């Protein structure tokens, strides 16, 4: 029995099992009825997400470099 199944068995014993609805990250462009999503699958969303991720990575690198330069780390 795996660790996960042991935990699940314990939760069943205490009556703590509930249905969890997982939100999807990207909406399928073919399914118009789908409402549980964070991003749409189009060029604007992909560009915006990529831009934000790149800017965050650059900022993290800048903080690390400045920390090393000013000997904070």
Legacy VTK file of the C-alpha trace (Angstrom):
# vtk DataFile Version 3.0
C-alpha trace
ASCII
DATASET POLYDATA
POINTS 73 float
0.000 0.000 0.000
1.484 3.343 -1.005
1.719 6.384 1.221
-1.021 8.136 -0.765
-3.442 5.226 -0.450
-2.722 5.014 3.302
-3.582 8.699 3.688
-6.702 8.249 1.574
-7.764 5.326 3.774
-7.304 7.489 6.891
-9.372 10.282 5.329
-12.125 7.791 4.454
-12.114 6.586 8.055
-12.723 10.095 9.377
-15.234 10.947 6.625
-13.125 13.724 5.143
-13.357 12.707 1.476
-14.834 15.486 -0.666
-15.005 15.949 -4.412
-12.361 18.407 -5.562
-12.928 20.302 -8.807
-9.642 21.091 -10.523
-9.465 24.281 -12.595
-7.909 23.881 -16.014
-5.070 26.188 -17.009
-5.739 26.625 -20.741
-9.164 26.702 -22.400
-9.678 24.557 -25.483
-10.616 26.814 -28.380
-13.048 24.186 -29.721
-15.148 23.868 -26.563
-17.324 26.969 -26.096
-19.184 25.553 -23.062
-16.030 25.102 -21.012
-15.847 27.724 -18.240
-13.286 26.359 -15.783
-10.079 27.815 -17.182
-7.486 30.453 -16.401
-6.025 31.227 -19.841
-7.470 31.060 -23.339
-5.569 29.300 -26.090
-4.751 32.251 -28.368
-1.728 34.340 -29.398
-2.353 37.249 -27.012
-2.527 34.997 -23.968
0.549 32.992 -24.957
2.537 36.177 -25.646
1.405 37.813 -22.397
2.186 34.762 -20.271
5.584 34.328 -21.935
6.403 38.017 -21.497
5.479 37.974 -17.807
7.504 34.806 -17.170
10.579 36.249 -18.926
10.327 39.538 -16.999
10.029 37.660 -13.691
13.076 35.531 -14.513
15.081 38.667 -15.406
14.033 40.328 -12.137
15.009 37.267 -10.095
18.411 37.153 -11.796
18.869 40.901 -11.168
18.095 40.457 -7.461
20.583 37.588 -7.205
23.309 39.547 -9.022
22.748 42.667 -6.912
22.792 40.549 -3.754
26.123 39.063 -4.750
27.507 42.478 -5.757
26.569 44.140 -2.463
27.603 40.991 -0.542
24.167 40.392 1.008
24.402 36.657 0.342
LINES 1 74
73 0 1 2 3 4 5 6 7 8 9 10 11 12 13 14 15 16 17 18 19 20 21 22 23 24 25 26 27 28 29 30 31 32 33 34 35 36 37 38 39 40 41 42 43 44 45 46 47 48 49 50 51 52 53 54 55 56 57 58 59 60 61 62 63 64 65 66 67 68 69 70 71 72
